[in-house]
């Protein structure tokens, strides 16, 4: 089973992502609520995929992405972002993000994303 780390400062968003990921066959190994936690949890659990919110306290998603990619240049990180953050998303893709999910997301689309990542990731 593929292992997922979910990082978002909003509990409700983590709950939604967790529910859809589990339904799609993922094992959620940890959850964090800020960028510093993302890096620490990544080092501890070495998940197959990370969903990483862009705007969080303590360390934003872009800085957390860069730090995670220093730990593992092959880390598979998917940014979760509101539509109005397109410039930041470009920076994230340049920094090595594998993909991005736009909030608010369609649950069926996110579940399908997780299923496809499970098969191809």
C-alpha positions as CSV (number, residue, x, y, z in Angstrom):
1,X,0.0,0.0,0.0
2,X,1.3,3.5,-0.9
3,X,2.0,5.8,2.0
4,X,0.7,9.4,2.1
5,X,1.6,12.4,4.2
6,X,-1.0,15.2,4.4
7,X,0.0,18.7,5.4
8,X,-2.5,21.5,5.7
9,X,-3.2,24.0,8.4
10,X,-7.0,23.5,8.1
11,X,-8.2,20.4,9.9
12,X,-11.3,20.1,7.7
13,X,-9.1,20.0,4.6
14,X,-6.8,17.3,6.1
15,X,-9.9,15.3,7.0
16,X,-11.3,15.6,3.4
17,X,-8.0,14.6,1.8
18,X,-7.6,11.7,4.2
19,X,-11.1,10.3,3.5
20,X,-10.6,10.5,-0.2
21,X,-7.1,9.0,-0.1
22,X,-8.1,6.1,2.1
23,X,-11.1,5.4,-0.2
24,X,-8.6,5.3,-3.1
25,X,-6.4,2.8,-1.3
26,X,-3.7,4.9,0.3
27,X,-2.3,4.5,3.8
28,X,-2.2,7.9,5.5
29,X,1.0,7.6,7.6
30,X,0.9,11.1,9.1
31,X,-0.7,14.6,9.1
32,X,0.9,18.0,9.8
33,X,-0.5,21.5,10.1
34,X,2.5,23.6,9.0
35,X,5.6,23.5,6.8
36,X,8.0,22.7,9.6
37,X,6.0,19.7,10.6
38,X,5.9,18.7,6.9
39,X,9.7,18.4,6.7
40,X,10.0,16.6,10.1
41,X,7.2,14.2,9.2
42,X,8.6,13.5,5.8
43,X,12.0,12.6,7.3
44,X,10.4,10.4,9.9
45,X,7.9,8.5,7.6
46,X,9.4,8.7,4.1
47,X,6.0,8.6,2.4
48,X,5.4,7.8,-1.3
49,X,3.4,11.0,-1.7
50,X,2.9,14.3,0.1
51,X,0.0,16.7,-0.3
52,X,1.3,20.1,0.8
53,X,-0.8,23.2,1.3
54,X,0.7,26.5,0.0
55,X,-0.3,28.9,2.7
56,X,0.6,27.7,6.3
57,X,2.0,29.2,9.4
58,X,5.7,28.8,10.5
59,X,6.9,27.7,7.0
60,X,4.9,28.0,3.8
61,X,4.4,25.3,1.3
62,X,7.1,26.5,-1.1
63,X,9.8,26.5,1.6
64,X,8.6,23.2,2.9
65,X,8.8,21.7,-0.6
66,X,12.3,22.9,-1.1
67,X,13.4,21.5,2.3
68,X,11.7,18.1,1.5
69,X,13.4,18.0,-1.8
70,X,16.8,18.6,-0.1
71,X,16.0,15.5,2.1
72,X,15.0,13.5,-1.0
73,X,15.4,15.0,-4.5
74,X,13.0,12.3,-5.7
75,X,10.2,13.2,-3.2
76,X,6.8,13.1,-4.9
77,X,5.0,16.3,-3.6
78,X,1.7,17.6,-4.8
79,X,0.9,21.2,-3.9
80,X,-2.7,22.1,-2.7
81,X,-3.6,25.7,-3.5
82,X,-6.3,28.2,-4.0
83,X,-6.9,29.4,-7.5
84,X,-5.4,32.8,-6.9
85,X,-1.9,31.5,-6.2
86,X,-0.9,30.7,-9.8
87,X,2.5,32.5,-9.6
88,X,3.4,30.6,-6.4
89,X,2.3,27.4,-8.1
90,X,4.8,28.1,-11.0
91,X,7.5,28.6,-8.4
92,X,6.5,25.2,-6.8
93,X,6.7,23.4,-10.1
94,X,10.1,24.9,-10.8
95,X,11.2,23.8,-7.3
96,X,10.2,20.2,-8.1
97,X,6.5,19.8,-7.2
98,X,5.0,16.9,-9.1
99,X,1.6,18.3,-9.6
100,X,-1.0,20.6,-7.9
101,X,-4.6,20.4,-6.7
102,X,-6.7,23.5,-6.8
103,X,-9.0,24.3,-3.8
104,X,-11.8,24.0,-3.5
105,X,-11.5,20.6,-5.2
106,X,-14.1,18.2,-6.5
107,X,-14.0,15.1,-4.3
108,X,-14.4,12.8,-7.3
109,X,-11.5,14.4,-9.1
110,X,-9.2,14.2,-6.0
111,X,-10.2,10.6,-5.4
112,X,-9.4,9.8,-9.1
113,X,-6.1,11.6,-8.7
114,X,-5.2,9.4,-5.8
115,X,-6.2,6.2,-7.7
116,X,-4.1,7.2,-10.7
117,X,-1.1,8.1,-8.5
118,X,-1.4,4.7,-6.9
119,X,-1.3,2.9,-10.2
120,X,1.4,5.1,-11.9
121,X,3.3,6.6,-9.0
